[in-house]
Amino acid sequence: MGLTVLIADDETMPRTVLRNHLPWEQLGVTNIVEASDGDEAVEQARICHPDILISDVKMPRKTGLEAAEAVRSFCPGCQFVFLSGYSDKDYLKGAIRLKAASYVEKPIDLEELTQVLMEIVREKQLLESFTPRSLLAQPSEENNCPTEGKAKADQQLSALDSLIRHREKEKTEAALGRLYRELARCADSNPEYLRQMYCQILFLFLNAAQTYNVAAITRRADYLLYLAIQQETPEQLWGVLLQTARDYFAAASPGEADIVSRVEQVLRQKYSDCGLAVQDVASSLGYTNAYLCALYKKSCGKTINQRLTQLRLEQAKKLLAGSEQKLYEIARAVGYSDGKYFAKLFTRETGLTPREYREKHRGN
């Protein structure tokens, strides 16, 4: 398994030290890419799709946390290791929110960093070992129940967690199928253990949904846990988990056309709000700002702000041509609190002042 590592730091020395003094071959790393600031880190990540991003926290243009959030939007399987010489709680909170693999203080302890990277590589190897074929294979002993091997159950849960967080839909469903068959055989011997296992699996989806701000799941967390507790048979529990998995993947990996239409719906409903921001659009749809912006631009080639401006000016043209409202009234009606700014923007985008546009198109 040849891994790609992206090292982002605005200082040359740390990048050089990491490139030359870590046991990359032992870790299975075959490609090392460097970036000197946050924006370059995102650009390089789009090209190389790194398995691991080692990033300084404080960098020009984009911080390490901002860069990581952008990278996660198009490279969800990437693992993050943050480096910082600052004991800043806000950065630590950000690293925790992004589910960083680790947060290492400068000056860098190469032995500590090596251990962190070894853990990440082990997890990835475990993830790769769970292919659909191996997960669907029947166990060698028909009565082999997870209650008889806690280590095996823990390994299965760990692998399932990785599959869910990396949004491996097909592999996740295969893993759930394997666990269902094994747990169903244990229903009569230990029903309480069965219920605990199902709740643990449900928590994996809830935690992943919290990470990716999948509102379709997080806002139903209490209800889903209640459902799991109330079910009496393996089949009923399986039904709850299967539906949760389908809802999670449908919300976490929406189709590009669906994203465009959903954003368009929100913008048309709220374009007249002078305080409307892209973050508000993302929150209303249940996504992080960076994830939604990246997916939307990939889908239609423009930013959400560009589409919002376009929509507002389209509405302004209709009002200028078909009403006698004053300029500042039209500005407010389409979401601009500053009439002068609106007039300047309108002129720049259309080549005509609002007054000229009205005179030319009045009554049309």
Buried (B, 14 or more C-beta within 10 A) or exposed (E): EEBBBBBBBBEEEBBEBBBEEBEBEEBBBEEBBBBBBBBBBBBBBEEBBBBBBBBBBBBEBBBBBBBBBBBBBBBBBBBBBBBBEEEEEEBBEBBEEBBBBBBBEBEBEBEEBBEBBEEBBEBBEEBEEBEBEEBEEEBEEEEBBBBEEEEBBEBBBBBBBBBBBBBBBEBBBBBBBBBBBBBBBBBEEBEEBBBEBBBBBBBBBBBBBBBBBBBBBBEBBEEBBEBBEEBEEBEEBBEBBBEBBEBBBBBBEBEEEEBBEBBBEBBEEBBBEEEBEBEBBBBBBBBBBBBBBBBBBEBBEEEBEEBBBBBBBEBBBBBBBEEEBEBBEBBBBBBBEEBEEBBEBBBEEBEBBBEBBBEEBEEE
